[in-house]
Amino acid sequence: MAKPQRKRIGDILIESGVITPAQLQDALSRQRKTRERLGRILVEMKAATERQIAQALADQLGLRLVNVAGVRVDPAAVKLVPEVLARKRRLVPVALDGDALVVAVADPLDVYALDDVGIAARRSVTPVVAEESEIAAAIERVYGMGAAAQAVLGDLDEEGQGAASAEDGEDTPAVRLVNMLLSQAMKDRASDVHIEPGEDDVRVRLRIDGVLYVVMTVPKSVHPALVSRVKVLSQMNIAERRLPQDGAFETQLDGKALDIRVATAPTIYGERVALRLLDKARGLLTLEQVGMYGDVRRRYESVMHQPYGIVLVSGPTGSGKTTTLISTLALLNSADRNIITVEDPVEYQLPGVSHIQVNPRSGLTFASGLRSILRHDPDIIMIGEIRDRETSEIAIQASLTGHLVLTTIHTNDAAGALTRLADMGIEPYLIASGVVCVLSQRLVRLLCPHCKQPDQPVPEVMAWLMSLVPEPLPAPQFHRAVGCPQCRHSGYIGRTGIFEVLPITEGIRWHVLARSSASHIAEAARQEGMTDMRADGMLKAMRGVTTVEEVLRITRTDPAATTEPG
């Protein structure tokens, strides 16, 4: 009996309504000339997505479709496949299933690739299907630190290091591993490094452009030496493993000075470590370079030259508040102004500005530093953060006695900063008199210039976007994220700010005195012409700076203001 003929992938895609027969003929015509895989051609033609191609391949061959980005990769499986082979054949070892090695591939019809893996691993191979871009990202994740890291891990396993000390030499495996992690973080422009122990291994993740990526998984036996080395650098108590600790250190890597803030916390599987990286050589940005332009910048700069009052910059940790404040100070900095700051930490240093570093251990807090500043005849004061009632009361009193005060506060939006001060116990009449402007911000990822492609939202989504923006661009230039090696297959490189500026007008002042809710204040501000953060983000998407999806990921809609399309 003849074996039933396997359906062709093109026919599967047509039957499922993904492509048309005409699109298939165009793709086949191109394939005859270029010899590329049909799936890749259809993706480049924008006739199908990678996910649709992968699903069709899985259906064609009766294989399982996996999301490699969400799968925990078994380190034991990774050890069986050399990095060179994984990169050459574009595949990722995922797990061990008995004696078989489970391998994720984009092209399961490439029998030579599967044979090579089987020979290298000395095991039978079970293929599963995954998207090509996900496989490329997974290769960077599981092999990202390369052979050098594997050699260091081997040395650590052999030495069985369980601790480190201040007398350790600079060539011990633990020292080399920490230096390697920090170098990789700098190379990838990471803002944070997370060392997270699990039940069987330790996961190392980098936060790049606001998103966490797994770059390394190390054996559990390495964890004590790794944590101890970071503690030694940060001048923490190595013997204390039951309580959280904070520390900091400075280091030179690849010719750059790094200021690193460290925090540890005990978990059920051991101590986790978070390192915040601050590049001391990072250049000062202008307001336009941080993403503030157009009407938003005009509204913000209009209050910057007030002789006194408080300017609040709000947003979560890591949203770029300090960068915006320093850019503002640079705009205001001149020889005839006395500018003093109290910060934790001092991230930028401006010529002619006196920067004070908070040091709680010696009693120098934001509140005590602010009191001291007022005795030095300042014109402009910058406070790193308003954290409590005492600091906010001193800041408001300073603003009412002829000083311009710039500071940050942790709230979700501009209107929420005003109600947050009231929640701290500040009287509404003081808030209404002292605050002159609130700026709220977030950071969105910038499209990768190497791989971004023009895009056009469907009509109903386009109509919704236009309704969000007070003055839409006449010829919007939407683009979509694609992914390439330069951007770690994320489709994005770098970040920029999206903003909303809330000047304290007479109308807003009335709402503050009446103790109105944040939503009522926000609605009043929109009626007065405020462009909210989501609208500012959509304007940037219309300029091809970022994507609609990225703006939606970062921002939250006020249900009373707009409704997303269904």
C-alpha positions as CSV (number, residue, x, y, z in Angstrom):
1,M,0.0,0.0,0.0
2,A,1.4,3.4,-1.0
3,K,2.4,5.7,1.8
4,P,0.0,8.8,2.0
5,Q,1.7,11.9,0.6
6,R,2.5,14.6,3.1
7,K,0.8,17.9,2.6
8,R,3.0,20.7,1.4
9,I,3.4,23.7,3.7
10,G,2.1,26.1,1.1
11,D,-1.2,24.1,0.8
12,I,-1.5,24.1,4.6
13,L,-1.1,27.9,4.7
14,I,-3.7,28.4,2.0
15,E,-6.2,26.0,3.6
16,S,-5.8,27.8,7.0
17,G,-6.4,31.2,5.3
18,V,-3.0,32.6,6.1
19,I,-1.9,33.2,2.5
20,T,-3.6,33.3,-0.9
21,P,-2.7,31.1,-3.9
22,A,-1.3,34.2,-5.7
23,Q,1.0,34.9,-2.7
24,L,2.2,31.3,-2.8
25,Q,3.0,31.5,-6.5
26,D,5.0,34.7,-5.9
27,A,6.9,33.1,-3.1
28,L,7.7,30.0,-5.1
29,S,8.9,32.1,-8.0
30,R,11.3,33.9,-5.7
31,Q,12.4,30.6,-4.1
32,R,13.5,29.2,-7.5
33,K,15.8,32.2,-7.8
34,T,17.2,32.5,-4.3
35,R,16.9,28.9,-2.9
36,E,15.7,30.4,0.4
37,R,13.3,28.5,2.6
38,L,9.7,29.2,1.6
39,G,8.7,30.1,5.1
40,R,11.4,32.8,5.4
41,I,10.3,34.2,2.0
42,L,6.7,34.4,3.1
43,V,7.7,36.2,6.3
44,E,9.8,38.7,4.3
45,M,6.9,39.3,2.0
46,K,4.7,40.0,5.1
47,A,2.3,37.4,3.8
48,A,2.7,35.4,7.0
49,T,4.2,35.7,10.5
50,E,7.0,33.5,11.9
51,R,4.4,32.0,14.3
52,Q,2.1,31.0,11.4
53,I,5.0,29.4,9.5
54,A,6.1,27.5,12.6
55,Q,2.6,26.3,13.3
56,A,2.2,25.1,9.7
57,L,5.5,23.2,9.9
58,A,4.4,21.5,13.1
59,D,1.1,20.6,11.5
60,Q,2.8,19.3,8.4
61,L,5.2,17.0,10.3
62,G,3.0,16.2,13.3
63,L,5.5,17.8,15.7
64,R,5.0,19.9,18.8
65,L,5.2,23.7,18.6
66,V,7.0,25.3,21.5
67,N,7.6,28.8,22.8
68,V,11.3,28.7,23.4
69,A,11.2,32.1,25.2
70,G,8.9,30.7,27.9
71,V,10.6,27.3,28.3
72,R,13.2,26.6,31.0
73,V,16.2,25.2,29.1
74,D,17.9,22.3,30.9
75,P,21.6,23.1,31.4
76,A,22.4,19.4,31.1
77,A,20.9,19.4,27.5
78,V,22.9,22.5,26.6
79,K,26.2,20.9,27.6
80,L,25.6,18.1,25.0
81,V,25.6,20.5,22.0
82,P,28.6,22.8,21.3
83,E,27.9,26.5,20.9
84,V,29.4,26.5,17.4
85,L,27.1,23.7,16.2
86,A,24.0,25.4,17.7
87,R,24.8,28.7,16.0
88,K,25.7,27.1,12.7
89,R,22.5,24.9,12.5
90,R,20.2,27.5,14.2
91,L,18.9,25.2,16.9
92,V,18.6,25.1,20.7
93,P,18.8,22.0,22.9
94,V,15.9,22.2,25.3
95,A,15.6,19.2,27.5
96,L,16.4,15.5,28.0
97,D,13.6,13.1,27.5
98,G,14.9,9.8,28.8
99,D,17.8,9.0,26.5
100,A,16.6,11.4,23.8
101,L,17.7,15.0,23.4
102,V,14.8,17.4,22.7
103,V,16.0,20.1,20.2
104,A,14.0,23.2,19.1
105,V,14.5,24.0,15.4
106,A,13.0,26.4,12.9
107,D,13.4,24.0,10.0
108,P,12.7,20.4,11.1
109,L,13.2,19.2,7.5
110,D,16.9,19.9,7.8
111,V,17.9,16.3,8.5
112,Y,21.6,17.1,8.3
113,A,21.3,19.5,11.2
114,L,19.5,16.9,13.3
115,D,22.1,14.2,12.3
116,D,25.0,16.5,13.4
117,V,23.4,17.1,16.8
118,G,22.8,13.4,17.3
119,I,26.4,12.6,16.5
120,A,27.7,15.4,18.8
121,A,25.4,14.5,21.7
122,R,25.7,10.7,21.1
123,R,21.9,10.5,21.6
124,S,18.8,10.2,19.6
125,V,17.2,13.6,18.8
126,T,13.5,14.6,19.2
127,P,12.8,17.8,17.2
128,V,10.2,20.4,18.2
129,V,9.3,23.4,16.2
130,A,9.9,27.1,17.2
131,E,10.0,30.5,15.6
132,E,13.4,31.3,14.0
133,S,13.8,34.7,15.9
134,E,13.0,32.9,19.2
135,I,15.7,30.3,18.5
136,A,18.2,33.1,17.7
137,A,17.3,34.8,21.0
138,A,17.5,31.5,22.9
139,I,21.0,30.8,21.5
140,E,22.2,34.1,22.9
141,R,20.5,33.4,26.2
142,V,21.9,29.9,26.8
143,Y,25.3,30.4,25.2
144,G,25.6,34.1,25.7
145,M,28.6,34.0,28.0
146,G,30.5,31.7,25.7
147,A,33.2,29.2,26.2
148,A,35.1,31.5,28.6
149,A,32.3,31.4,31.1
150,Q,32.1,27.6,30.9
151,A,35.8,27.4,31.6
152,V,35.4,29.6,34.7
153,L,32.5,27.6,35.9
154,G,34.6,24.4,35.5
155,D,37.4,26.0,37.6
156,L,34.8,26.9,40.3
157,D,33.4,23.4,40.3
158,E,36.9,21.9,40.7
159,E,37.9,24.3,43.5
160,G,34.6,23.9,45.2
161,Q,34.7,27.5,46.4
162,G,32.0,28.3,49.0
163,A,33.1,31.7,50.0
164,A,35.4,34.6,49.1
165,S,37.4,37.0,51.1
166,A,39.0,40.4,50.8
167,E,42.4,38.8,50.3
168,D,41.3,36.8,47.3
169,G,43.5,37.4,44.3
170,E,42.3,39.0,41.1
171,D,42.6,35.7,39.1
172,T,40.4,33.4,41.2
173,P,37.4,31.9,39.3
174,A,34.9,33.8,41.4
175,V,36.6,37.1,40.6
176,R,36.8,36.3,36.9
177,L,33.1,35.2,36.8
178,V,31.9,38.5,38.4
179,N,34.1,40.6,36.1
180,M,32.7,38.6,33.1
181,L,29.1,39.2,34.2
182,L,29.7,43.0,34.6
183,S,31.6,43.2,31.2
184,Q,28.7,41.4,29.5
185,A,26.2,43.8,31.2
186,M,28.2,46.8,29.9
187,K,28.4,45.4,26.4
188,D,24.7,44.8,26.3
189,R,23.9,48.3,27.8
190,A,22.2,46.6,30.8
191,S,20.9,48.7,33.7
192,D,20.6,45.8,36.2
193,V,22.1,42.4,36.9
194,H,20.0,39.8,38.8
195,I,21.5,36.7,40.4
196,E,18.6,34.5,41.3
197,P,19.1,31.0,43.0
198,G,16.6,28.3,42.2
199,E,16.1,24.8,43.5
200,D,18.6,23.2,41.1
201,D,20.6,26.1,39.6
202,V,21.2,29.8,39.6
203,R,19.7,32.1,36.9
204,V,21.5,35.3,35.8
205,R,19.4,37.9,34.1
206,L,20.2,41.3,32.6
207,R,17.7,44.2,32.3
208,I,18.2,45.7,28.9
209,D,16.1,48.6,27.7
210,G,13.7,47.8,30.6
211,V,13.2,44.1,29.7
212,L,14.8,41.2,31.5
213,Y,16.8,38.6,29.6
214,V,18.3,35.3,30.9
215,V,22.0,35.4,29.9
216,M,23.3,32.5,31.9
217,T,22.4,29.5,34.1
218,V,25.1,28.3,36.5
219,P,25.3,25.3,38.8
220,K,24.0,25.7,42.3
221,S,27.4,24.9,43.6
222,V,28.8,28.1,42.2
223,H,26.3,30.3,44.1
224,P,28.1,30.8,47.4
225,A,31.3,31.9,45.7
226,L,29.5,34.2,43.3
227,V,27.5,36.0,46.1
228,S,30.5,36.2,48.4
229,R,32.6,37.9,45.8
230,V,29.9,40.6,45.2
231,K,29.6,41.0,49.0
232,V,33.3,41.5,49.3
233,L,33.3,44.2,46.7
234,S,30.3,45.9,48.3
235,Q,31.7,45.8,51.8
236,M,28.9,43.7,53.1
237,N,28.9,41.2,55.9
238,I,29.8,37.9,54.2
239,A,28.6,35.8,57.2
240,E,25.1,37.3,57.3
241,R,22.8,35.4,55.0
242,R,19.5,35.7,56.9
243,L,18.9,39.5,56.5
244,P,18.8,41.8,53.5
245,Q,21.9,44.0,53.0
246,D,22.7,47.1,50.9
247,G,26.1,48.2,49.6
248,A,27.9,49.8,46.7
249,F,31.3,49.8,44.9
250,E,33.1,51.4,42.0
251,T,35.0,49.6,39.4
252,Q,36.8,50.1,36.0
253,L,35.8,47.8,33.2
254,D,36.9,48.1,29.6
255,G,38.2,51.7,30.3
256,K,34.8,52.8,31.8
257,A,34.1,53.8,35.4
258,L,31.1,52.1,36.9
259,D,29.2,53.0,40.0
260,I,27.3,49.8,41.2
261,R,24.6,49.7,43.8
262,V,24.1,46.2,45.3
263,A,21.2,44.7,47.3
264,T,20.9,41.2,48.7
265,A,17.8,39.4,50.0
266,P,17.4,35.9,51.5
267,T,15.1,33.5,49.6
268,I,14.1,29.9,50.3
269,Y,16.8,28.8,47.8
270,G,19.6,31.2,49.0
271,E,20.5,34.8,48.7
272,R,19.5,36.7,45.6
273,V,21.5,39.7,44.5
274,A,20.5,42.7,42.5
275,L,23.1,45.1,41.0
276,R,22.2,48.5,39.6
277,L,24.8,49.8,37.1
278,L,25.5,53.5,36.7
279,D,27.9,54.5,33.9
280,K,29.8,57.5,35.4
281,A,31.1,58.4,31.9
282,R,27.6,58.7,30.5
283,G,27.1,61.9,28.7
284,L,24.6,64.6,29.7
285,L,21.5,64.6,27.5
286,T,19.4,67.6,26.5
287,L,15.6,67.6,27.0
288,E,15.2,66.8,23.3
289,Q,17.5,63.9,23.5
290,V,15.5,62.4,26.4
291,G,12.5,62.5,24.1
292,M,10.8,65.7,25.1
293,Y,9.8,67.9,22.1
294,G,6.9,69.6,20.5
295,D,4.0,70.9,22.7
296,V,5.2,68.8,25.7
297,R,8.5,70.5,25.8
298,R,7.0,74.0,25.3
299,R,4.7,73.5,28.2
300,Y,7.5,72.2,30.5
301,E,10.0,74.9,29.6
302,S,7.4,77.6,30.2
303,V,7.4,76.9,33.9
304,M,11.2,76.3,34.2
305,H,11.9,80.0,34.4
306,Q,9.6,80.6,37.4
307,P,11.5,82.4,40.2
308,Y,10.2,80.0,42.8
309,G,8.0,77.0,43.3
310,I,8.2,73.2,43.2
311,V,8.6,71.1,40.0
312,L,7.7,67.5,40.6
313,V,8.9,64.7,38.2
314,S,6.9,61.5,38.8
315,G,7.2,57.9,37.7
316,P,8.4,54.5,38.9
317,T,12.0,53.5,39.7
318,G,14.1,53.4,36.5
319,S,11.8,55.6,34.4
320,G,14.5,58.3,33.8
321,K,13.3,60.9,36.3
322,T,16.8,61.8,37.5
323,T,18.1,62.1,33.9
324,T,15.3,64.6,33.1
325,L,16.0,66.6,36.3
326,I,19.7,66.9,35.5
327,S,18.9,67.9,31.9
328,T,16.6,70.6,33.3
329,L,19.4,71.8,35.7
330,A,21.8,72.0,32.7
331,L,19.2,74.2,31.0
332,L,19.0,76.5,34.0
333,N,22.7,76.4,35.0
334,S,24.4,79.8,34.8
335,A,27.1,81.8,36.6
336,D,24.5,84.0,38.3
337,R,22.6,81.1,39.9
338,N,23.5,79.2,43.0
339,I,22.4,75.5,42.4
340,I,22.8,72.8,45.0
341,T,21.5,69.2,44.9
342,V,20.9,66.4,47.5
343,E,21.0,63.0,45.7
344,D,21.2,59.3,46.3
345,P,23.3,58.5,44.4
346,V,25.0,61.3,42.5
347,E,24.6,60.0,38.9
348,Y,25.8,63.1,37.0
349,Q,28.1,66.0,37.9
350,L,27.4,69.4,36.4
351,P,30.2,72.1,36.4
352,G,29.3,74.9,38.8
353,V,26.7,72.9,40.7
354,S,27.3,71.6,44.2
355,H,26.2,68.0,44.5
356,I,25.6,66.5,48.0
357,Q,25.6,62.7,48.4
358,V,23.1,61.3,50.9
359,N,24.7,59.2,53.6
360,P,22.1,57.8,56.1
361,R,24.8,56.0,58.2
362,S,26.3,59.3,59.1
363,G,23.0,61.0,59.6
364,L,22.9,62.9,56.2
365,T,19.4,62.3,54.9
366,F,17.3,64.2,52.3
367,A,15.6,66.2,55.1
368,S,18.8,67.1,57.0
369,G,20.7,67.9,53.7
370,L,17.8,70.1,52.6
371,R,17.9,72.0,55.9
372,S,21.6,72.6,55.5
373,I,21.2,73.7,51.8
374,L,18.8,76.5,52.8
375,R,21.7,78.1,54.9
376,H,23.8,78.4,51.7
377,D,21.7,81.0,49.9
378,P,20.6,78.8,47.0
379,D,18.6,79.9,44.0
380,I,17.7,76.5,42.7
381,I,17.6,73.2,44.8
382,M,17.3,69.7,43.5
383,I,16.2,67.0,45.9
384,G,16.7,63.4,44.6
385,E,13.4,62.2,45.9
386,I,10.5,63.1,48.3
387,R,10.1,60.1,50.4
388,D,8.3,61.3,53.6
389,R,6.3,64.2,55.1
390,E,9.3,65.9,56.6
391,T,11.2,66.3,53.3
392,S,8.1,67.4,51.5
393,E,7.3,70.0,54.2
394,I,10.8,71.5,54.0
395,A,10.7,71.5,50.2
396,I,7.4,73.4,50.1
397,Q,8.5,75.9,52.7
398,A,11.7,76.5,50.6
399,S,9.5,77.0,47.5
400,L,7.4,79.6,49.3
401,T,10.4,81.5,50.5
402,G,11.8,82.3,47.0
403,H,13.5,79.1,45.8
404,L,12.9,76.9,42.7
405,V,12.8,73.3,43.9
406,L,13.2,70.3,41.5
407,T,12.4,66.9,42.9
408,T,11.0,63.4,42.1
409,I,8.1,61.5,43.6
410,H,6.9,57.9,43.0
411,T,3.4,58.0,41.5
412,N,1.8,56.6,38.3
413,D,0.8,59.8,36.7
414,A,1.1,63.6,37.0
415,A,-2.3,64.1,38.8
416,G,-1.4,61.3,41.3
417,A,1.6,63.3,42.5
418,L,-0.7,66.0,43.9
419,T,-2.9,63.6,45.8
420,R,0.2,61.8,47.0
421,L,1.5,64.9,48.7
422,A,-2.0,65.2,50.4
423,D,-1.7,61.6,51.5
424,M,1.6,62.5,53.2
425,G,-0.2,65.0,55.3
426,I,0.6,68.2,53.4
427,E,-2.3,70.7,53.6
428,P,-4.0,71.3,50.2
429,Y,-3.4,75.1,50.4
430,L,0.4,74.5,50.7
431,I,0.3,72.1,47.7
432,A,-1.7,74.6,45.6
433,S,0.6,77.5,46.6
434,G,4.0,75.6,46.3
435,V,3.7,73.3,43.3
436,V,4.0,75.0,39.9
437,C,4.3,71.9,37.6
438,V,4.2,68.1,37.6
439,L,5.9,66.1,34.9
440,S,5.2,62.4,34.7
441,Q,7.2,60.0,32.5
442,R,7.9,56.5,31.3
443,L,10.6,55.0,29.1
444,V,9.6,53.2,25.8
445,R,12.0,51.1,23.7
446,L,13.3,52.6,20.4
447,L,12.9,50.6,17.2
448,C,16.0,49.0,16.0
449,P,17.2,51.0,13.0
450,H,18.8,47.9,11.4
451,C,15.6,45.8,11.0
452,K,12.5,48.0,11.5
453,Q,10.0,47.8,8.7
454,P,7.1,50.1,7.7
455,D,3.7,49.1,9.0
456,Q,0.1,50.3,8.8
457,P,-2.5,49.6,11.5
458,V,-5.9,48.3,10.4
459,P,-8.5,51.1,9.9
460,E,-10.3,50.7,13.2
461,V,-7.1,50.8,15.2
462,M,-5.9,53.8,13.1
463,A,-9.1,55.6,13.9
464,W,-8.7,54.9,17.6
465,L,-5.1,56.1,17.6
466,M,-6.1,59.3,15.9
467,S,-8.7,59.9,18.6
468,L,-6.1,59.7,21.3
469,V,-3.9,62.4,19.9
470,P,-5.0,66.1,20.0
471,E,-3.2,67.0,16.8
472,P,-2.3,63.9,14.8
473,L,0.6,64.0,12.4
474,P,-0.6,64.6,8.8
475,A,1.4,61.7,7.4
476,P,2.1,59.1,10.1
477,Q,5.0,56.7,9.5
478,F,4.3,53.6,11.6
479,H,6.9,50.9,11.8
480,R,7.0,47.4,13.3
481,A,9.7,45.6,15.3
482,V,11.3,42.7,13.5
483,G,14.4,41.6,15.2
484,C,18.0,41.0,14.2
485,P,21.4,40.1,15.8
486,Q,22.2,43.8,16.5
487,C,19.1,44.1,18.8
488,R,19.3,40.6,20.3
489,H,16.3,39.8,18.1
490,S,14.0,42.0,20.2
491,G,13.4,44.6,17.5
492,Y,14.4,47.4,19.8
493,I,17.7,49.3,20.7
494,G,17.7,52.0,23.4
495,R,14.9,53.9,25.1
496,T,13.3,57.3,25.0
497,G,10.9,59.1,27.3
498,I,7.1,59.7,26.9
499,F,5.7,62.5,29.0
500,E,2.7,64.3,30.3
501,V,3.1,67.9,31.7
502,L,0.6,69.3,34.2
503,P,1.1,73.0,34.9
504,I,-0.7,74.1,38.1
505,T,-3.2,76.6,36.6
506,E,-6.0,78.3,38.5
507,G,-8.4,75.5,37.5
508,I,-6.0,72.7,38.7
509,R,-5.4,74.8,41.9
510,W,-9.1,74.8,42.6
511,H,-9.3,71.0,42.3
512,V,-6.4,70.6,44.7
513,L,-8.0,72.9,47.3
514,A,-11.2,70.9,46.9
515,R,-9.4,67.6,47.5
516,S,-10.5,66.2,44.1
517,S,-9.4,62.7,43.1
518,A,-6.5,62.2,40.8
519,S,-8.8,61.1,38.0
520,H,-10.8,64.3,38.3
521,I,-7.6,66.4,38.2
522,A,-6.4,64.5,35.2
523,E,-9.6,65.0,33.3
524,A,-9.5,68.8,34.1
525,A,-5.9,68.9,32.8
526,R,-6.9,67.2,29.6
527,Q,-9.7,69.7,29.1
528,E,-7.0,72.4,29.5
529,G,-4.9,70.9,26.7
530,M,-2.6,68.4,28.5
531,T,-1.2,65.7,26.2
532,D,-1.2,62.6,28.4
533,M,1.6,60.0,28.3
534,R,-0.2,57.5,26.1
535,A,-1.0,60.3,23.5
536,D,2.7,61.4,23.6
537,G,3.7,57.8,23.1
538,M,1.4,57.4,20.1
539,L,2.8,60.6,18.5
540,K,6.2,58.9,18.8
541,A,4.8,55.7,17.2
542,M,3.4,57.9,14.4
543,R,6.9,59.3,13.8
544,G,8.3,55.7,13.6
545,V,10.3,56.1,16.8
546,T,8.7,53.2,18.6
547,T,5.7,50.9,18.1
548,V,2.1,51.1,19.1
549,E,2.5,47.8,20.9
550,E,5.4,49.2,23.0
551,V,3.4,52.3,24.0
552,L,0.4,50.1,25.0
553,R,2.7,47.9,27.0
554,I,4.1,50.8,29.1
555,T,1.0,53.0,29.6
556,R,-2.3,52.6,31.3
557,T,-5.6,54.0,30.0
558,D,-7.9,55.9,32.2
559,P,-11.2,54.1,31.5
560,A,-13.1,57.4,31.7
561,A,-10.9,59.0,29.0
562,T,-10.6,56.4,26.2
563,T,-11.5,52.8,25.4
564,E,-9.2,50.5,23.5
565,P,-10.6,49.0,20.3
566,G,-12.0,45.5,20.7
